[in-house]
Amino acid sequence: MLAIKSAELYRVTGDGNAMKRHLFPEVVFAGKSNVGKSSLINSLLNRKSLAKTSQTPGKTRTVNYYLVNGSFLFVDLPGYGYASVGEKTRSLLGRIAEEYLDTTDRICLMLLLIDSRHPPGKNDLQMLDWIRKMNIEPFVVATKSDKLNRSEYEKSRRNLLKSLELTDRNLIMYSSATGAGREELLGLIDRSVHN
C-alpha cells in the first residue's frame, strides 16, 4: 500500500491564473459541492485540515494542488451543482474546472466522488461522460458510506454499478470518518502514479 510520507499545499489557481507547467502526475478529485472531497483528501493524507473543509457547500472556488511524497499531485477541482452559490459563481466555477481539464496533460487518475446516499445527478453523469470521452478510465468513489446500514450499503453499491455502467474494479465505497475503502483507494493511486 502507498505510504504517505509528506503532503503540502503546492499551488492554488483560479480564473485566469493557469497552473505553470510541471512534470508531476496528477490524481484528480471531482464531484458535487458537499460530496466530501476535502474530507476524503485529508483522510487519505492522514491530515486533519490540509484541505479546508466547510459546512458551506461550494466553498472551494479554486483548483487546489497538493504535492504528495514530493512526487505526484492531488488536484482538488471546485465542486459543481450547488444551487445557492448563484448562477454567476456556478458559471465561474465551471469555467475554472473546464480550463484546468482542457489544459492539463498530466492526469494519471481521475476520481469522480458521488455521495453514496443519493443517486447520481445530472452533473455527475455529465462529468462521467466527459471522463469517458477523454479516454480516461472512470473510477467512482462513493463517499459517506458509513452513514448507510448494511442493506442500504449493498443497494447503493448495486445501483451505482448499474446506473453508471461500472465494474466492481471501478467503484470504491469510502468513508472518511471510519477509513473504510482507504487502503483500496491508496492502492489504486499507487498503481496509477507509478505506472
One Martini backbone bead per residue (centre of mass of N, CA, C, O) as a GRO file, in nm:
protein
  195
    1MET     BB    1   0.100   0.034   0.016
    2LEU     BB    2   0.070   0.359   0.027
    3ALA     BB    3   0.294   0.590   0.163
    4ILE     BB    4   0.257   0.877   0.359
    5LYS     BB    5   0.517   1.123   0.405
    6SER     BB    6   0.402   1.376   0.234
    7ALA     BB    7   0.220   1.704   0.254
    8GLU     BB    8   0.131   1.989   0.037
    9LEU     BB    9   0.069   2.292  -0.058
   10TYR     BB   10   0.145   2.400  -0.389
   11ARG     BB   11  -0.124   2.520  -0.540
   12VAL     BB   12  -0.332   2.802  -0.654
   13THR     BB   13  -0.609   2.829  -0.879
   14GLY     BB   14  -0.780   3.049  -1.107
   15ASP     BB   15  -0.908   3.279  -1.278
   16GLY     BB   16  -0.649   3.337  -1.499
   17ASN     BB   17  -0.459   3.114  -1.320
   18ALA     BB   18  -0.247   2.924  -1.437
   19MET     BB   19  -0.075   2.645  -1.443
   20LYS     BB   20   0.226   2.557  -1.428
   21ARG     BB   21   0.451   2.376  -1.545
   22HIS     BB   22   0.487   2.018  -1.496
   23LEU     BB   23   0.589   1.662  -1.397
   24PHE     BB   24   0.346   1.572  -1.239
   25PRO     BB   25   0.132   1.359  -1.150
   26GLU     BB   26  -0.237   1.338  -1.160
   27VAL     BB   27  -0.488   1.344  -0.905
   28VAL     BB   28  -0.835   1.366  -0.952
   29PHE     BB   29  -1.100   1.561  -0.788
   30ALA     BB   30  -1.448   1.508  -0.841
   31GLY     BB   31  -1.754   1.698  -0.756
   32LYS     BB   32  -1.981   1.784  -0.567
   33SER     BB   33  -2.093   1.976  -0.355
   34ASN     BB   34  -2.069   1.815  -0.047
   35VAL     BB   35  -1.921   1.518  -0.097
   36GLY     BB   36  -1.612   1.513   0.045
   37LYS     BB   37  -1.327   1.590  -0.069
   38SER     BB   38  -1.161   1.710   0.167
   39SER     BB   39  -1.199   1.472   0.360
   40LEU     BB   40  -1.069   1.261   0.178
   41ILE     BB   41  -0.793   1.389   0.147
   42ASN     BB   42  -0.727   1.396   0.449
   43SER     BB   43  -0.754   1.087   0.495
   44LEU     BB   44  -0.534   0.997   0.296
   45LEU     BB   45  -0.307   1.201   0.441
   46ASN     BB   46  -0.339   1.220   0.753
   47ARG     BB   47  -0.511   1.493   0.777
   48LYS     BB   48  -0.714   1.740   0.912
   49SER     BB   49  -0.648   2.050   0.735
   50LEU     BB   50  -0.533   2.084   0.448
   51ALA     BB   51  -0.810   2.051   0.350
   52LYS     BB   52  -1.074   2.254   0.337
   53THR     BB   53  -1.348   2.249   0.535
   54SER     BB   54  -1.718   2.274   0.507
   55GLN     BB   55  -2.061   2.361   0.563
   56THR     BB   56  -2.026   2.517   0.288
   57PRO     BB   57  -2.120   2.486  -0.005
   58GLY     BB   58  -1.884   2.598  -0.249
   59LYS     BB   59  -1.600   2.685  -0.124
   60THR     BB   60  -1.446   2.573  -0.358
   61ARG     BB   61  -1.288   2.824  -0.601
   62THR     BB   62  -1.049   2.634  -0.677
   63VAL     BB   63  -0.743   2.496  -0.772
   64ASN     BB   64  -0.600   2.238  -0.574
   65TYR     BB   65  -0.259   2.163  -0.491
   66TYR     BB   66  -0.101   1.852  -0.381
   67LEU     BB   67   0.199   1.746  -0.255
   68VAL     BB   68   0.308   1.403  -0.276
   69ASN     BB   69   0.606   1.278  -0.187
   70GLY     BB   70   0.736   1.472  -0.414
   71SER     BB   71   0.574   1.313  -0.693
   72PHE     BB   72   0.263   1.406  -0.662
   73LEU     BB   73  -0.078   1.510  -0.739
   74PHE     BB   74  -0.344   1.664  -0.590
   75VAL     BB   75  -0.663   1.753  -0.748
   76ASP     BB   76  -0.893   2.009  -0.652
   77LEU     BB   77  -1.197   2.067  -0.759
   78PRO     BB   78  -1.457   2.236  -0.802
   79GLY     BB   79  -1.762   2.226  -0.715
   80TYR     BB   80  -2.080   2.113  -0.828
   81GLY     BB   81  -2.435   2.200  -0.822
   82TYR     BB   82  -2.481   2.453  -0.629
   83ALA     BB   83  -2.741   2.670  -0.610
   84SER     BB   84  -2.669   2.906  -0.383
   85VAL     BB   85  -2.418   3.050  -0.539
   86GLY     BB   86  -2.505   3.113  -0.814
   87GLU     BB   87  -2.472   3.162  -1.147
   88LYS     BB   88  -2.203   3.314  -1.164
   89THR     BB   89  -2.040   3.118  -0.986
   90ARG     BB   90  -2.100   2.858  -1.140
   91SER     BB   91  -1.970   2.954  -1.402
   92LEU     BB   92  -1.687   3.002  -1.287
   93LEU     BB   93  -1.632   2.714  -1.179
   94GLY     BB   94  -1.667   2.575  -1.452
   95ARG     BB   95  -1.437   2.730  -1.595
   96ILE     BB   96  -1.204   2.644  -1.412
   97ALA     BB   97  -1.232   2.340  -1.461
   98GLU     BB   98  -1.217   2.346  -1.771
   99GLU     BB   99  -0.940   2.475  -1.795
  100TYR     BB  100  -0.792   2.249  -1.664
  101LEU     BB  101  -0.895   2.006  -1.844
  102ASP     BB  102  -0.789   2.146  -2.120
  103THR     BB  103  -0.461   2.177  -2.019
  104THR     BB  104  -0.402   1.907  -1.919
  105ASP     BB  105  -0.139   1.617  -1.934
  106ARG     BB  106  -0.121   1.463  -1.618
  107ILE     BB  107  -0.336   1.251  -1.599
  108CYS     BB  108  -0.364   0.929  -1.412
  109LEU     BB  109  -0.625   1.006  -1.227
  110MET     BB  110  -0.990   0.989  -1.202
  111LEU     BB  111  -1.214   1.106  -0.948
  112LEU     BB  112  -1.552   1.034  -0.878
  113LEU     BB  113  -1.764   1.187  -0.652
  114ILE     BB  114  -2.028   1.016  -0.465
  115ASP     BB  115  -2.303   1.005  -0.284
  116SER     BB  116  -2.421   0.708  -0.147
  117ARG     BB  117  -2.723   0.827  -0.065
  118HIS     BB  118  -2.735   0.908  -0.376
  119PRO     BB  119  -2.812   0.956  -0.678
  120PRO     BB  120  -2.704   1.043  -0.960
  121GLY     BB  121  -2.659   1.330  -1.126
  122LYS     BB  122  -2.636   1.520  -1.398
  123ASN     BB  123  -2.343   1.620  -1.339
  124ASP     BB  124  -2.221   1.340  -1.295
  125LEU     BB  125  -2.285   1.230  -1.580
  126GLN     BB  126  -2.125   1.447  -1.734
  127MET     BB  127  -1.848   1.382  -1.610
  128LEU     BB  128  -1.836   1.086  -1.692
  129ASP     BB  129  -1.858   1.143  -1.994
  130TRP     BB  130  -1.600   1.310  -2.016
  131ILE     BB  131  -1.402   1.095  -1.922
  132ARG     BB  132  -1.466   0.896  -2.151
  133LYS     BB  133  -1.403   1.093  -2.392
  134MET     BB  134  -1.090   1.111  -2.280
  135ASN     BB  135  -0.991   0.816  -2.224
  136ILE     BB  136  -1.068   0.772  -1.918
  137GLU     BB  137  -1.074   0.582  -1.657
  138PRO     BB  138  -1.335   0.526  -1.449
  139PHE     BB  139  -1.363   0.643  -1.104
  140VAL     BB  140  -1.564   0.569  -0.818
  141VAL     BB  141  -1.644   0.750  -0.516
  142ALA     BB  142  -1.835   0.649  -0.237
  143THR     BB  143  -1.944   0.849  -0.007
  144LYS     BB  144  -2.058   0.813   0.318
  145SER     BB  145  -2.093   0.493   0.394
  146ASP     BB  146  -2.137   0.508   0.713
  147LYS     BB  147  -2.453   0.611   0.674
  148LEU     BB  148  -2.504   0.310   0.610
  149ASN     BB  149  -2.652   0.033   0.608
  150ARG     BB  150  -2.618  -0.274   0.486
  151SER     BB  151  -2.854  -0.261   0.277
  152GLU     BB  152  -2.792   0.024   0.168
  153TYR     BB  153  -2.508  -0.034   0.072
  154GLU     BB  154  -2.580  -0.253  -0.138
  155LYS     BB  155  -2.779  -0.085  -0.299
  156SER     BB  156  -2.588   0.143  -0.376
  157ARG     BB  157  -2.379  -0.026  -0.522
  158ARG     BB  158  -2.566  -0.149  -0.737
  159ASN     BB  159  -2.676   0.119  -0.854
  160LEU     BB  160  -2.403   0.238  -0.942
  161LEU     BB  161  -2.314   0.015  -1.132
  162LYS     BB  162  -2.561   0.040  -1.320
  163SER     BB  163  -2.598   0.355  -1.379
  164LEU     BB  164  -2.265   0.379  -1.456
  165GLU     BB  165  -2.134   0.134  -1.585
  166LEU     BB  166  -1.976  -0.056  -1.376
  167THR     BB  167  -1.726  -0.208  -1.213
  168ASP     BB  168  -1.591  -0.313  -0.927
  169ARG     BB  169  -1.308  -0.181  -0.992
  170ASN     BB  170  -1.464   0.127  -1.030
  171LEU     BB  171  -1.562   0.094  -0.716
  172ILE     BB  172  -1.557   0.292  -0.409
  173MET     BB  173  -1.624   0.254  -0.085
  174TYR     BB  174  -1.642   0.544   0.142
  175SER     BB  175  -1.482   0.662   0.461
  176SER     BB  176  -1.359   0.926   0.642
  177ALA     BB  177  -1.440   0.838   0.934
  178THR     BB  178  -1.329   0.513   0.917
  179GLY     BB  179  -1.152   0.426   0.641
  180ALA     BB  180  -1.317   0.300   0.442
  181GLY     BB  181  -1.128   0.231   0.141
  182ARG     BB  182  -0.836   0.343   0.170
  183GLU     BB  183  -0.650   0.113   0.075
  184GLU     BB  184  -0.776   0.080  -0.203
  185LEU     BB  185  -0.722   0.373  -0.300
  186LEU     BB  186  -0.415   0.378  -0.255
  187GLY     BB  187  -0.357   0.148  -0.452
  188LEU     BB  188  -0.463   0.291  -0.703
  189ILE     BB  189  -0.275   0.535  -0.688
  190ASP     BB  190  -0.008   0.384  -0.695
  191ARG     BB  191  -0.050   0.250  -0.974
  192SER     BB  192  -0.096   0.517  -1.135
  193VAL     BB  193   0.177   0.684  -1.061
  194HIS     BB  194   0.368   0.405  -1.128
  195ASN     BB  195   0.303   0.330  -1.446
   0.00000   0.00000   0.00000
